[in-house]
């Protein structure tokens, strides 16, 4: 019984350790002057600029990431330094507004279907009434036969 328990415990511990998420380095938020100093002289791989939010992300050769909000009007200066240092620059595209859906015309289709159904019901009722009248005897229908 002991080897079975020990084996199950070993299996559970191995599974938990195997399924645990790997620790990833989180991005560091820094001030814009500190980020700009690294842009001018640091070992960078790439930069991602998000004009919608007004922030920039730089990635170093050791795969660390820094984020900072840049002041208004600083994007052109930042781009000039990045291009001069031959750093790959990516831009986050602006979100496009969702295309407006065409107006729904289901109510018209419902009215047309209701009118067609009503016409069929009236036609059916007329046929039934016509057959009943035609098949009825001409004399007194309620009198017993003599």
C-alpha positions in Angstrom: 0.0 0.0 0.0 2.9 2.4 0.8 4.5 2.1 -2.7 1.1 2.9 -4.3 0.6 6.0 -2.2 4.2 7.1 -2.8 3.7 6.6 -6.6 0.4 8.6 -6.6 2.0 11.4 -4.6 5.0 11.5 -7.0 2.6 11.6 -10.0 0.5 14.4 -8.5 3.6 16.5 -7.6 5.1 15.9 -11.1 1.8 17.0 -12.7 1.5 20.1 -10.6 5.1 21.1 -11.4 4.7 20.3 -15.0 1.5 22.4 -15.4 2.7 25.4 -13.5 2.9 28.5 -15.7 6.4 29.7 -16.6 7.4 32.9 -15.0 7.6 35.6 -17.6 9.1 39.0 -17.1 6.4 41.6 -17.0 6.8 44.9 -18.8 8.2 47.7 -16.8 6.5 51.1 -16.9 9.0 53.9 -16.7 9.0 57.7 -17.2 9.4 59.1 -20.7 12.8 60.7 -20.0 14.2 57.4 -18.8 12.9 55.6 -21.8 14.2 58.3 -24.1 17.7 57.9 -22.6 17.6 54.2 -23.4 16.3 54.9 -26.9 19.3 57.2 -27.5 22.0 54.8 -26.2 20.5 51.4 -25.1 20.8 48.0 -26.8 17.3 47.9 -28.4 15.7 45.4 -30.7 12.5 47.1 -31.6 10.0 49.8 -30.6 6.2 49.7 -30.8 4.4 53.0 -30.9 0.7 53.3 -30.2 -0.5 56.7 -31.3 -4.0 56.1 -30.1 -3.0 55.7 -26.5 0.1 57.8 -26.8 2.5 55.2 -25.5 5.7 53.6 -26.7 7.2 50.2 -25.8 10.8 49.3 -26.4 12.4 45.8 -26.2 16.0 45.3 -25.3 18.4 42.6 -26.5 18.0 40.7 -23.2 14.2 40.7 -23.9 13.2 43.2 -21.2 10.4 45.5 -22.1 9.8 49.1 -21.1 6.7 51.1 -21.6 6.1 54.9 -21.2 3.6 57.5 -22.2 5.1 60.1 -24.5 4.1 63.8 -24.3 2.2 65.4 -27.1 4.5 66.3 -30.0 7.3 64.0 -29.0 6.5 61.2 -31.5 8.4 62.8 -34.4 11.6 63.3 -32.2 11.3 59.7 -30.9 10.9 58.4 -34.5 13.9 60.4 -35.7 16.2 58.9 -33.0 14.9 55.3 -33.6 15.4 55.6 -37.4 18.9 57.1 -36.9 19.8 54.1 -34.7 18.3 51.6 -37.2 15.8 50.2 -34.7 12.8 48.4 -36.0 9.7 50.5 -35.4 6.2 49.1 -35.4 3.0 51.0 -35.2 -0.2 49.8 -33.6 -3.0 50.5 -36.2 -5.9 52.8 -35.1 -9.1 50.9 -34.5 -11.5 51.2 -37.4 -15.1 52.0 -36.6 -17.4 49.1 -37.0 -19.3 49.2 -40.3 -22.9 50.2 -39.9 -25.4 47.4 -40.5 -28.0 48.1 -43.2 -31.5 48.8 -41.9 -33.5 45.8 -41.0 -36.5 45.1 -43.3 -37.9 42.2 -41.4 -41.1 44.0 -40.5 -42.0 44.4 -44.2 -41.4 40.7 -44.8 -43.7 39.9 -41.9 -46.5 42.1 -43.2 -46.2 40.5 -46.7 -46.2 37.0 -45.2 -49.2 37.8 -43.0 -51.2 39.2 -46.0 -50.4 36.1 -48.1 -51.4 33.8 -45.2 -54.7 35.8 -44.7 -55.4 35.5 -48.4 -54.9 31.7 -48.3 -57.1 31.4 -45.2 -59.9 33.4 -46.9 -59.6 31.4 -50.1 -59.8 28.1 -48.2 -62.8 29.3 -46.2 -64.5 30.4 -49.5 -63.9 27.0 -51.1 -65.3 25.2 -48.0 -68.4 27.3 -48.0 -68.9 26.9 -51.7 -68.7 23.1 -51.4 -71.1 23.0 -48.5 -73.7 25.1 -50.2 -73.5 23.2 -53.4 -73.8 19.8 -51.7 -76.8 20.7 -49.6 -80.4 19.6 -50.7 -82.6 22.3 -52.2 -85.6 21.7 -50.0 -86.0 21.9 -46.2 -82.7 20.6 -44.9 -84.0 20.2 -41.3 -87.1 18.1 -42.2 -87.0 14.3 -41.5 -87.5 12.1 -44.6 -91.0 10.9 -45.1 
